Amino acid sequence: MTLRFSHIGRKLLTSLVAGGLIAPALVVAGGAAPAFAAPDECPPPGLMPAVDNDGINGIATEPGGAIISGAQRQRLGANQALDPFGDFDQRLQNESRTLMAVEPTGMMRNPWGGRFEPLGDGVSSLQVFMLTAAQASAVTEIDFANVPGNTPILINITGGPVTMSGLSWVPIDGVRVDDPASSSTALGNAASRIAWNFATATAVAITGSSQFVGAILAPEAGTTEAR
């Protein structure tokens, strides 16, 4: 699969730590009879309740059963319909610059070749590390250590262009998270914590056959993901 984005507005990126591929452990059971605490919690026809290892959970709804708030509007036309998102590109550019200005909270060690070891400070609510474009292009392993559990991780990349093709080993505090066979939740949880910020790169290529862990913020770049 090859995905090409000529403009950041087409990327599926919502915010920092919005990596995606959240993979909770699921249970599929036939003949389940969920019990809801109140009528408002019952899903509308055609929708199934959420089922996980902790049991069957109802769907949160508005009073009367509506899934979301707001009124339905039709025949707006493209300009009016998209108007609330007209400044999306600028917002991403501003966010990227703001994140790039955050001082690193940890150090980036490079013991050999493509192995990089971000060492956190163990206490900051946002763990921040820095790579150059050349370093990011050379990464084959990135081994995070001393980062508090569930703390967001920001990797700022200076310069460009960047081609990342060999990243295939991503442990966090000793636990590999980029192998979906090792855990049903580790990959998704890690992806939701990590953001790669290519603030000034005009070209970013993410290639290879391995899982890329994290969200990508590249407001100045055309981006390519090839699998």
PASEBA-1860 file (N, C-alpha, C; in nm, 3 decimals):
! residues 227
1> MTLRFSHI> 0.085/-0.119/0.000/0.000/0.000/0.000/0.088/0.124/0.000 ~ 0.056/0.219/-0.085/0.129/0.345/-0.089/0.032/0.460/-0.073 ~ 0.058/0.545/0.023/-0.024/0.664/0.045/0.062/0.786/0.022 ~ 0.016/0.878/-0.059/0.094/0.998/-0.087/0.010/1.120/-0.050 ~ 0.070/1.210/0.022/0.001/1.331/0.067/0.078/1.452/0.014 ~ 0.018/1.530/-0.073/0.085/1.647/-0.126/0.061/1.770/-0.040 ~ -0.026/1.756/0.059/-0.061/1.872/0.143/-0.099/1.822/0.280 ~ -0.053/1.891/0.383/-0.075/1.843/0.519/-0.223/1.836/0.553
9> GRKLLTSL> -0.307/1.920/0.489/-0.449/1.917/0.517/-0.515/1.785/0.485 ~ -0.448/1.700/0.410/-0.504/1.570/0.375/-0.457/1.460/0.470 ~ -0.370/1.492/0.561/-0.323/1.390/0.654/-0.423/1.368/0.765 ~ -0.431/1.242/0.807/-0.521/1.209/0.916/-0.447/1.228/1.047 ~ -0.431/1.353/1.083/-0.361/1.388/1.207/-0.448/1.486/1.282 ~ -0.485/1.454/1.404/-0.577/1.541/1.478/-0.507/1.624/1.583 ~ -0.411/1.568/1.655/-0.345/1.644/1.760/-0.225/1.565/1.808 ~ -0.148/1.626/1.894/-0.038/1.555/1.957/-0.092/1.431/2.028
17> VAGGLIAP> -0.013/1.325/2.024/-0.047/1.193/2.080/-0.178/1.139/2.025 ~ -0.203/1.164/1.896/-0.320/1.105/1.832/-0.277/0.996/1.735 ~ -0.179/0.918/1.775/-0.116/0.824/1.683/-0.209/0.729/1.615 ~ -0.296/0.664/1.686/-0.389/0.572/1.623/-0.352/0.427/1.645 ~ -0.424/0.341/1.575/-0.413/0.196/1.589/-0.424/0.155/1.734 ~ -0.524/0.210/1.802/-0.551/0.166/1.938/-0.612/0.027/1.930 ~ -0.548/-0.069/1.993/-0.588/-0.208/1.975/-0.622/-0.273/2.108 ~ -0.741/-0.247/2.163/-0.776/-0.311/2.290/-0.803/-0.459/2.269
25> ALVVAGGA> -0.788/-0.535/2.376/-0.822/-0.676/2.368/-0.973/-0.690/2.360 ~ -1.022/-0.758/2.257/-1.165/-0.769/2.234/-1.213/-0.912/2.253 ~ -1.338/-0.925/2.291/-1.403/-1.055/2.303/-1.526/-1.053/2.214 ~ -1.539/-1.152/2.128/-1.657/-1.164/2.043/-1.738/-1.282/2.094 ~ -1.861/-1.258/2.132/-1.943/-1.364/2.192/-2.080/-1.365/2.128 ~ -2.131/-1.484/2.101/-2.265/-1.496/2.047/-2.367/-1.503/2.158 ~ -2.487/-1.456/2.130/-2.595/-1.466/2.227/-2.579/-1.377/2.347 ~ -2.497/-1.271/2.336/-2.478/-1.182/2.449/-2.605/-1.102/2.473
33> APAFAAPD> -2.638/-1.082/2.599/-2.758/-1.006/2.636/-2.716/-0.891/2.725 ~ -2.671/-0.777/2.670/-2.623/-0.667/2.751/-2.736/-0.603/2.829 ~ -2.704/-0.557/2.948/-2.800/-0.486/3.032/-2.754/-0.341/3.043 ~ -2.843/-0.247/3.017/-2.809/-0.106/3.023/-2.871/-0.043/3.146 ~ -2.799/0.051/3.203/-2.843/0.110/3.329/-2.968/0.195/3.311 ~ -2.984/0.256/3.195/-3.097/0.345/3.172/-3.135/0.339/3.025 ~ -3.260/0.373/2.991/-3.301/0.369/2.850/-3.213/0.454/2.760 ~ -3.164/0.568/2.811/-3.083/0.656/2.729/-2.953/0.591/2.686
41> ECPPPGLM> -2.910/0.484/2.756/-2.784/0.421/2.723/-2.798/0.315/2.614 ~ -2.920/0.280/2.575/-2.941/0.177/2.475/-2.896/0.229/2.338 ~ -2.819/0.149/2.265/-2.778/0.192/2.132/-2.897/0.191/2.038 ~ -2.899/0.280/1.940/-3.007/0.280/1.842/-3.001/0.156/1.754 ~ -3.108/0.126/1.682/-3.109/0.006/1.597/-2.991/0.006/1.501 ~ -2.929/-0.111/1.486/-2.819/-0.125/1.393/-2.683/-0.104/1.454 ~ -2.675/-0.054/1.577/-2.547/-0.033/1.643/-2.531/-0.135/1.754 ~ -2.408/-0.186/1.767/-2.379/-0.287/1.867/-2.313/-0.223/1.988
49> PAVDNDGI> -2.335/-0.277/2.107/-2.262/-0.229/2.224/-2.116/-0.267/2.215 ~ -2.031/-0.191/2.285/-1.889/-0.222/2.289/-1.865/-0.340/2.382 ~ -1.779/-0.433/2.339/-1.749/-0.552/2.418/-1.600/-0.562/2.437 ~ -1.554/-0.576/2.561/-1.412/-0.595/2.586/-1.394/-0.694/2.700 ~ -1.268/-0.707/2.744/-1.239/-0.806/2.846/-1.300/-0.772/2.981 ~ -1.342/-0.649/2.998/-1.401/-0.608/3.125/-1.553/-0.624/3.125 ~ -1.609/-0.671/3.015/-1.753/-0.689/3.009/-1.813/-0.611/2.894 ~ -1.943/-0.596/2.897/-2.016/-0.528/2.791/-2.053/-0.389/2.839
57> NGIATEPG> -2.017/-0.289/2.760/-2.040/-0.150/2.799/-2.141/-0.086/2.705 ~ -2.228/-0.003/2.759/-2.324/0.069/2.676/-2.257/0.183/2.603 ~ -2.327/0.237/2.505/-2.278/0.350/2.428/-2.330/0.479/2.491 ~ -2.243/0.574/2.519/-2.285/0.701/2.577/-2.365/0.780/2.474 ~ -2.483/0.824/2.510/-2.569/0.898/2.418/-2.626/1.021/2.486 ~ -2.681/1.110/2.403/-2.756/1.223/2.453/-2.895/1.174/2.498 ~ -2.965/1.248/2.585/-3.102/1.209/2.621/-3.188/1.191/2.496 ~ -3.261/1.082/2.493/-3.342/1.052/2.376/-3.274/0.959/2.278
65> GAIISGAQ> -3.146/0.929/2.302/-3.079/0.830/2.219/-2.989/0.884/2.111 ~ -2.974/1.018/2.099/-2.888/1.073/1.996/-2.742/1.039/2.027 ~ -2.667/1.002/1.924/-2.527/0.966/1.943/-2.441/1.090/1.965 ~ -2.467/1.197/1.892/-2.389/1.319/1.904/-2.482/1.439/1.916 ~ -2.425/1.550/1.965/-2.502/1.673/1.973/-2.496/1.747/1.840 ~ -2.581/1.846/1.823/-2.577/1.930/1.705/-2.689/1.900/1.608 ~ -2.717/1.998/1.525/-2.825/1.986/1.427/-2.769/1.944/1.292 ~ -2.848/1.869/1.218/-2.809/1.829/1.084/-2.840/1.940/0.986
73> RQRLGANQ> -2.742/1.972/0.900/-2.763/2.074/0.798/-2.729/2.015/0.662 ~ -2.806/2.049/0.562/-2.788/1.993/0.429/-2.770/2.103/0.326 ~ -2.713/2.063/0.211/-2.699/2.150/0.094/-2.622/2.278/0.126 ~ -2.516/2.264/0.203/-2.436/2.382/0.238/-2.345/2.424/0.124 ~ -2.300/2.328/0.046/-2.195/2.357/-0.050/-2.059/2.340/0.013 ~ -1.958/2.316/-0.069/-1.826/2.282/-0.017/-1.766/2.394/0.067 ~ -1.776/2.518/0.021/-1.711/2.628/0.092/-1.767/2.645/0.233 ~ -1.899/2.646/0.245/-1.959/2.666/0.376/-1.937/2.545/0.466
81> ALDPFGDF> -1.945/2.425/0.409/-1.928/2.305/0.489/-1.787/2.294/0.546 ~ -1.689/2.339/0.469/-1.549/2.326/0.511/-1.498/2.449/0.583 ~ -1.578/2.553/0.592/-1.533/2.678/0.652/-1.475/2.663/0.793 ~ -1.534/2.580/0.882/-1.475/2.567/1.016/-1.333/2.512/1.015 ~ -1.293/2.450/0.904/-1.160/2.391/0.896/-1.067/2.471/0.805 ~ -1.108/2.591/0.769/-1.032/2.670/0.674/-0.893/2.707/0.722 ~ -0.874/2.717/0.853/-0.743/2.755/0.907/-0.667/2.634/0.961 ~ -0.708/2.513/0.920/-0.648/2.392/0.976/-0.498/2.386/0.948
89> DQRLQNES> -0.458/2.417/0.823/-0.316/2.415/0.789/-0.236/2.509/0.878 ~ -0.288/2.633/0.895/-0.216/2.730/0.976/-0.209/2.688/1.121 ~ -0.315/2.626/1.171/-0.314/2.579/1.309/-0.207/2.472/1.328 ~ -0.194/2.381/1.231/-0.092/2.277/1.241/0.048/2.337/1.233 ~ 0.067/2.435/1.146/0.197/2.501/1.137/0.234/2.569/1.268 ~ 0.138/2.639/1.327/0.163/2.707/1.454/0.194/2.607/1.565 ~ 0.117/2.497/1.568/0.140/2.395/1.669/0.277/2.333/1.654 ~ 0.317/2.307/1.530/0.447/2.247/1.504/0.560/2.339/1.550
97> RTLMAVEP> 0.548/2.468/1.520/0.651/2.563/1.564/0.656/2.572/1.716 ~ 0.540/2.573/1.779/0.535/2.579/1.925/0.603/2.457/1.987 ~ 0.575/2.340/1.934/0.636/2.218/1.987/0.786/2.217/1.962 ~ 0.829/2.268/1.846/0.972/2.269/1.817/1.048/2.358/1.914 ~ 0.982/2.457/1.970/1.048/2.548/2.063/1.061/2.492/2.204 ~ 0.997/2.379/2.231/1.005/2.319/2.365/1.144/2.259/2.386 ~ 1.206/2.294/2.496/1.339/2.244/2.526/1.335/2.094/2.555 ~ 1.436/2.019/2.508/1.442/1.876/2.540/1.444/1.853/2.691
105> TGMMRNPW> 1.374/1.752/2.734/1.373/1.716/2.876/1.467/1.600/2.904 ~ 1.515/1.536/2.799/1.606/1.423/2.815/1.718/1.431/2.714 ~ 1.804/1.332/2.717/1.918/1.329/2.626/1.900/1.217/2.524 ~ 1.959/1.237/2.406/1.953/1.139/2.299/2.091/1.076/2.282 ~ 2.103/0.950/2.318/2.230/0.880/2.303/2.231/0.804/2.170 ~ 2.351/0.793/2.113/2.368/0.721/1.986/2.490/0.631/1.998 ~ 2.473/0.513/2.062/2.589/0.427/2.089/2.653/0.371/1.964 ~ 2.576/0.351/1.859/2.633/0.303/1.734/2.533/0.322/1.620
113> GGRFEPLG> 2.584/0.348/1.502/2.506/0.348/1.379/2.365/0.399/1.392 ~ 2.269/0.310/1.363/2.129/0.348/1.362/2.056/0.330/1.493 ~ 2.128/0.298/1.600/2.062/0.281/1.730/2.063/0.413/1.807 ~ 1.945/0.458/1.847/1.932/0.580/1.926/1.857/0.547/2.054 ~ 1.901/0.609/2.162/1.847/0.578/2.295/1.803/0.707/2.364 ~ 1.677/0.748/2.348/1.627/0.864/2.421/1.613/0.830/2.570 ~ 1.684/0.904/2.653/1.680/0.882/2.797/1.603/0.997/2.861 ~ 1.483/0.968/2.913/1.400/1.071/2.972/1.448/1.113/3.110
121> DGVSSLQV> 1.386/1.220/3.162/1.422/1.266/3.296/1.337/1.198/3.403 ~ 1.238/1.121/3.361/1.159/1.043/3.456/1.050/1.119/3.529 ~ 1.040/1.251/3.508/0.942/1.328/3.586/0.857/1.422/3.502 ~ 0.906/1.471/3.389/0.833/1.572/3.311/0.705/1.515/3.255 ~ 0.600/1.599/3.249/0.471/1.555/3.199/0.470/1.540/3.047 ~ 0.567/1.600/2.980/0.590/1.579/2.837/0.737/1.549/2.819 ~ 0.770/1.432/2.768/0.908/1.393/2.746/0.949/1.436/2.605 ~ 1.052/1.521/2.595/1.089/1.583/2.469/1.232/1.545/2.432
129> FMLTAAQA> 1.251/1.504/2.305/1.382/1.467/2.255/1.405/1.532/2.119 ~ 1.531/1.537/2.077/1.567/1.604/1.953/1.650/1.512/1.864 ~ 1.620/1.514/1.734/1.700/1.447/1.633/1.723/1.543/1.517 ~ 1.837/1.531/1.450/1.857/1.602/1.325/1.793/1.520/1.212 ~ 1.777/1.583/1.097/1.721/1.511/0.983/1.809/1.392/0.945 ~ 1.940/1.410/0.950/2.032/1.301/0.916/2.019/1.186/1.015 ~ 2.006/1.219/1.144/1.990/1.115/1.244/1.858/1.040/1.225 ~ 1.750/1.114/1.201/1.620/1.051/1.181/1.622/0.958/1.061
137> SAVTEIDF> 1.693/0.999/0.956/1.703/0.915/0.836/1.784/0.789/0.860 ~ 1.871/0.792/0.961/1.958/0.678/0.990/1.900/0.582/1.092 ~ 1.792/0.620/1.160/1.740/0.539/1.271/1.695/0.401/1.224 ~ 1.744/0.299/1.292/1.692/0.163/1.276/1.633/0.111/1.406 ~ 1.682/0.163/1.519/1.630/0.126/1.650/1.618/0.254/1.733 ~ 1.508/0.267/1.807/1.495/0.379/1.900/1.439/0.323/2.031 ~ 1.522/0.325/2.133/1.495/0.256/2.259/1.474/0.360/2.370 ~ 1.346/0.387/2.401/1.314/0.487/2.503/1.335/0.429/2.643
145> ANVPGNTP> 1.390/0.511/2.732/1.411/0.468/2.870/1.382/0.583/2.965 ~ 1.338/0.548/3.085/1.310/0.643/3.192/1.203/0.745/3.152 ~ 1.098/0.695/3.084/0.984/0.781/3.052/0.865/0.729/3.133 ~ 0.803/0.815/3.213/0.692/0.769/3.298/0.580/0.707/3.216 ~ 0.512/0.609/3.272/0.405/0.540/3.201/0.296/0.634/3.154 ~ 0.257/0.620/3.028/0.149/0.697/2.965/0.183/0.843/2.941 ~ 0.308/0.884/2.969/0.347/1.023/2.943/0.367/1.045/2.794 ~ 0.313/1.154/2.736/0.336/1.183/2.594/0.484/1.201/2.565
153> ILINITGG> 0.526/1.156/2.447/0.665/1.164/2.403/0.669/1.244/2.273 ~ 0.748/1.350/2.271/0.763/1.435/2.153/0.906/1.423/2.101 ~ 0.919/1.394/1.972/1.050/1.390/1.908/1.052/1.500/1.803 ~ 1.129/1.605/1.827/1.145/1.714/1.732/1.259/1.681/1.637 ~ 1.234/1.693/1.507/1.336/1.667/1.406/1.371/1.798/1.338 ~ 1.497/1.836/1.342/1.542/1.961/1.281/1.588/1.936/1.138 ~ 1.554/2.030/1.050/1.602/2.022/0.912/1.524/1.923/0.828 ~ 1.581/1.892/0.713/1.519/1.801/0.618/1.596/1.807/0.487
161> PVTMSGLS> 1.558/1.726/0.388/1.448/1.628/0.389/1.481/1.507/0.476 ~ 1.380/1.424/0.501/1.396/1.306/0.586/1.338/1.184/0.515 ~ 1.414/1.075/0.517/1.365/0.946/0.470/1.389/0.843/0.579 ~ 1.282/0.792/0.636/1.292/0.691/0.741/1.245/0.558/0.683 ~ 1.339/0.466/0.666/1.306/0.340/0.599/1.344/0.217/0.679 ~ 1.423/0.234/0.785/1.475/0.115/0.851/1.435/0.097/0.996 ~ 1.342/0.179/1.047/1.305/0.171/1.189/1.227/0.042/1.214 ~ 1.285/-0.048/1.291/1.222/-0.179/1.310/1.235/-0.232/1.452
169> WVPIDGVR> 1.272/-0.144/1.547/1.286/-0.189/1.686/1.255/-0.071/1.776 ~ 1.140/-0.076/1.846/1.098/0.037/1.929/1.055/-0.014/2.066 ~ 1.148/-0.026/2.161/1.109/-0.058/2.299/1.086/0.070/2.380 ~ 0.998/0.061/2.479/0.981/0.166/2.578/1.004/0.104/2.714 ~ 1.107/0.152/2.782/1.145/0.098/2.913/1.154/-0.055/2.910 ~ 1.221/-0.104/2.807/1.251/-0.247/2.799/1.145/-0.334/2.735 ~ 1.030/-0.277/2.700/0.921/-0.355/2.640/0.903/-0.312/2.495 ~ 0.924/-0.407/2.403/0.908/-0.374/2.262/0.761/-0.349/2.231
177> VDDPASSS> 0.733/-0.236/2.162/0.595/-0.197/2.138/0.556/-0.202/1.991 ~ 0.651/-0.223/1.900/0.620/-0.218/1.757/0.592/-0.355/1.698 ~ 0.580/-0.457/1.781/0.549/-0.591/1.734/0.408/-0.627/1.779 ~ 0.308/-0.620/1.689/0.170/-0.646/1.730/0.148/-0.786/1.782 ~ 0.239/-0.879/1.751/0.223/-1.016/1.799/0.258/-1.029/1.946 ~ 0.332/-0.931/2.001/0.376/-0.942/2.139/0.269/-0.900/2.238 ~ 0.178/-0.812/2.198/0.073/-0.763/2.286/-0.038/-0.703/2.202 ~ -0.161/-0.722/2.245/-0.274/-0.667/2.171/-0.291/-0.518/2.196
185> TALGNAAS> -0.226/-0.463/2.296/-0.247/-0.322/2.331/-0.120/-0.238/2.327 ~ -0.001/-0.299/2.332/0.123/-0.222/2.343/0.142/-0.128/2.225 ~ 0.117/-0.176/2.104/0.139/-0.093/1.986/0.045/0.027/1.984 ~ -0.083/0.003/2.007/-0.178/0.114/2.007/-0.153/0.214/2.117 ~ -0.121/0.165/2.236/-0.093/0.256/2.348/0.030/0.341/2.321 ~ 0.134/0.280/2.264/0.256/0.356/2.233/0.230/0.457/2.122 ~ 0.154/0.417/2.020/0.125/0.507/1.909/0.049/0.630/1.955 ~ -0.035/0.614/2.057/-0.112/0.727/2.107/-0.029/0.819/2.196
193> RIAWNFAT> 0.093/0.779/2.229/0.179/0.860/2.316/0.284/0.939/2.239 ~ 0.324/0.892/2.122/0.442/0.943/2.054/0.404/1.033/1.937 ~ 0.471/1.147/1.926/0.454/1.237/1.811/0.591/1.272/1.754 ~ 0.603/1.264/1.623/0.723/1.302/1.549/0.695/1.434/1.481 ~ 0.770/1.538/1.516/0.744/1.672/1.466/0.853/1.714/1.368 ~ 0.820/1.710/1.238/0.912/1.754/1.132/0.874/1.898/1.097 ~ 0.917/1.991/1.178/0.864/2.128/1.170/0.904/2.201/1.043 ~ 1.025/2.178/0.992/1.073/2.255/0.878/1.103/2.170/0.756
201> ATAVAITG> 1.092/2.039/0.766/1.124/1.951/0.652/1.023/1.974/0.540 ~ 1.074/1.990/0.418/0.986/2.008/0.303/0.953/1.876/0.234 ~ 1.018/1.768/0.277/0.988/1.635/0.224/1.013/1.533/0.334 ~ 0.916/1.446/0.355/0.927/1.340/0.455/0.879/1.210/0.391 ~ 0.963/1.106/0.397/0.925/0.976/0.343/0.934/0.873/0.454 ~ 0.827/0.799/0.476/0.824/0.690/0.573/0.802/0.562/0.493 ~ 0.902/0.476/0.487/0.893/0.356/0.405/0.936/0.235/0.486 ~ 0.926/0.118/0.425/0.967/-0.005/0.492/0.848/-0.091/0.528
209> SSQFVGAI> 0.876/-0.206/0.586/0.772/-0.304/0.615/0.736/-0.311/0.763 ~ 0.800/-0.231/0.847/0.775/-0.238/0.990/0.665/-0.141/1.032 ~ 0.616/-0.159/1.155/0.517/-0.068/1.211/0.584/0.065/1.246 ~ 0.525/0.176/1.202/0.574/0.308/1.243/0.488/0.354/1.359 ~ 0.552/0.379/1.471/0.480/0.404/1.595/0.470/0.554/1.621 ~ 0.349/0.608/1.621/0.330/0.747/1.658/0.262/0.829/1.550 ~ 0.227/0.952/1.588/0.168/1.050/1.496/0.278/1.128/1.428 ~ 0.250/1.175/1.307/0.347/1.252/1.230/0.291/1.392/1.207
217> LAPEAGTT> 0.368/1.493/1.245/0.332/1.633/1.221/0.437/1.690/1.127 ~ 0.395/1.720/1.003/0.489/1.769/0.901/0.420/1.876/0.818 ~ 0.399/1.994/0.874/0.315/2.095/0.808/0.376/2.157/0.683 ~ 0.507/2.146/0.664/0.572/2.207/0.548/0.601/2.106/0.439 ~ 0.565/1.981/0.460/0.613/1.874/0.373/0.503/1.808/0.294 ~ 0.541/1.761/0.175/0.468/1.656/0.110/0.518/1.527/0.173 ~ 0.431/1.438/0.209/0.472/1.318/0.281/0.437/1.193/0.201 ~ 0.522/1.092/0.216/0.499/0.965/0.148/0.510/0.854/0.249
225> EAR> 0.410/0.768/0.251/0.417/0.646/0.331/0.404/0.530/0.235 ~ 0.505/0.446/0.229/0.502/0.331/0.138/0.521/0.206/0.219 ~ 0.434/0.110/0.199/0.442/-0.017/0.270/0.442/-0.130/0.170
END
